[in-house]
């Protein structure tokens, strides 16, 4: 997997704050979405429900 296309998605948690900070690594098509910050709803295993994940910079 190319390291250039990797992005870090961090969970904002659910209504009570459960699962906040959970990280998922994914890829992004840089030709189409270079200037767009992703915000995706994915399953959070800590909160055991779907939560919003926002793109954050790599560390």
C-alpha positions in Angstrom: 0.0 0.0 0.0 1.4 3.3 -1.0 2.2 5.6 1.9 1.4 8.7 -0.1 -2.3 7.8 -0.4 -2.8 6.8 3.3 -5.0 9.0 5.5 -5.8 8.8 9.1 -9.5 8.8 10.1 -10.2 9.6 13.8 -13.6 8.9 15.4 -15.5 11.8 17.1 -17.4 9.3 19.2 -21.1 8.8 19.8 -23.5 11.1 21.8 -22.0 10.0 25.2 -18.4 10.3 23.9 -17.8 6.5 23.7 -15.2 5.5 21.2 -13.7 9.0 20.8 -10.2 8.9 19.3 -10.4 5.4 17.6 -8.2 5.4 14.5 -8.8 3.8 11.1 -6.2 4.0 8.3 -7.5 4.2 4.8 -6.7 5.4 1.3 -7.9 8.4 -0.7 -7.9 9.1 -4.4 -5.6 12.2 -4.5 -6.5 13.1 -8.1 -10.2 13.7 -7.3 -10.2 14.5 -3.5 -6.9 16.4 -2.9 -8.5 19.5 -1.3 -11.5 17.7 0.3 -11.4 16.6 4.0 -13.2 13.3 4.4 -16.0 12.8 6.9 -17.3 9.2 6.8 -19.7 7.2 9.0 -18.1 3.8 9.8 -18.5 1.1 12.5 -16.7 1.9 15.7 -15.8 -1.4 17.6 -15.2 0.5 20.8 -18.6 2.2 20.9 -20.2 -0.8 19.1 -22.2 1.4 16.7 -21.6 3.6 13.6 -19.9 6.9 14.3 -18.5 9.8 12.3 -14.8 9.6 11.4 -13.0 12.7 10.3 -9.7 13.0 8.4 -6.8 14.2 10.5 -3.1 14.7 9.6 -0.7 11.8 9.9 1.6 11.7 12.9 
